[in-house]
Amino acid sequence: MIRRVAVRTVVLAVMLVSLVPAFGAPQRQFNPPFELPAGVTLQEDIIFSRPAGHELRLDLFAPEGGDGPRPAIVFILGSGWRGGDKSHFWRHAAHMASLGFVGICIEHRGSADAAYPAAVDDAKAAVRWLRAHATEYRIDPDRIGAAGGSSGGHLAAFLGVTPEMRSLTPTSEYAEFSAAVHAVAAFNPAMDLEVTGATSAGSTALDAFLGASHEDNPELWREASPISHVGMDSAAFLVLQGTDDQVTPYEQSVAMVDALKKAGVRAELFTANGAGHGFFNAPPWYGQTLEKMTAFFLATLAADGNSH
């Protein structure tokens, strides 16, 4: 069962530790060193997929004891789709495990290894892995969420709007399992790649991620945009965005939340006035965004039933 501890108390404790860098993976250089919360276990470097000769690994945080089944969350690093150190969301995953969730922090192929939809397929493979190992880790396959920042927010959002998109070929050995998630928390995500690519900061990374410029293949850019796939079956969404983001413009998050609401889907927007890209890992926003994410996942995944 979920331990419904006082969220605000836990958040205040987490705020006392140093924060990870505001952009990119932290390369495990936590200061002070990362300390596992009491009552939480960590298993590192579990192989969850072997696409095209790659070995993709995850780190799994889980609460000690309890019978379950537990909700689970896939955390996806932000790296401009280049891959990187999966420890980027260790603090978030460990925090949710302290509340009774299973949290996994995953790798995905970088744009130098394989273009779109490789990274999307890798994120889906992680969700399928969770369902394939639900009994082993006492996971409820009907209560799975996703979270990510920047490019990781884009991939998490994709999980929420394209659970079984036919044009994306599964690369997982667990292809018989669904890749659907029930709730998504996306921090400064790229929801509309055409809008993101219009900024000087976002265009180069997107060309590499997609393997084509917008001029050469605008349809591909639209297909790879989560906002293009919003529908009544989309997951519940929490979008957290800064108004002064020069990489993923604030306006596209507003448009995404509006589109979800019009489709009849639960959607919330956390606005960080004056904040730039990667704001959620920096003062004064870290505690606020962690608290908001925690409340969202408790509301959408902690209780049985439909999370929409």
C-alpha positions, 0 to 999 in steps of 0.5 A: 500500500502507498504510505501517505506521508505528509508530502510537504514534510518530505519535500522540505527535507529534500530541499535541504540537499544540493540540487543537480545541474539545471541542464543535462545529466549530472554524471553522478556528481551529487554534492553532497553525495547522493544518499538513499532515503531510509526504507528505499532500495536501489538496483543499478544497471538492469538491462531492459532492452537490447535494440540493434546491438545496444544494451540499455539499462535502468536503475530501479528504486523501490520501497522495502517491504509491503505486499503491493501491488505498487504504482511505478514511474519511468523517469527519462533524462534530459539531454537533447536526445543525445543519451547520457547518465540515467542518474539525472532523476535519481532524487525524484525517483528515490523520493517517490519510492519513499512514498511507496512507488517503484521508480526507474531511471532509464537510458535511451539511444542517443541521436548519434546512435539512431534517429527518431523513433529510436529514443521513443521506442526505447522509452516504450520498451521500458514501460513494457519491461515494467509490465513484464516484471510486474510480479517480480517487483510487485508493480500494478500494471494498470498504474504506470506513469512517466516523467522527464525533463526537456527532451526527456519530457518530450519522450515522457509526453510521447508515452502519454499520447501514443501508447500503441502508435503503429508507425513506431516499431517496438524494439523490445523483447516484451513487445506483447506488453502494452506501452501505455502510461496513465499519467505524465509529468513533463518538465519544460518539454518539447511538445511541438517540435516545429515551435521548438525548432524555430528557436536557435537553441533547439534546431540543431539538436532536433535535426540530429534527433529526427535525422532530417531538417524541418525544411526537408521533412516537415511531416516527420517533425509534426509526427514526432510532436506529442501535441499532434497525437492528443486524443480522448485516450491520452494520459493525464498530464502535468506540464511544468514550464518556465515563461522565459524558456529559450529552448522549449517556448512556454507557449507550446506547453500552454497549447498542449494543455489546452489541447488535452483539456479540449479532448476531455483529458485531465491536464494541469499547467505549472507556470514558473514566471521568469524561469528559463530552461531546466528551472525545475532543478534550480532554486527556488523552483526545485521544492515547488516542482517536486511537491507539485509532481508528487501531488499529481502522481499521488492523485493519478496513480496512488488509488485504484481506478481510472487516472484520467 
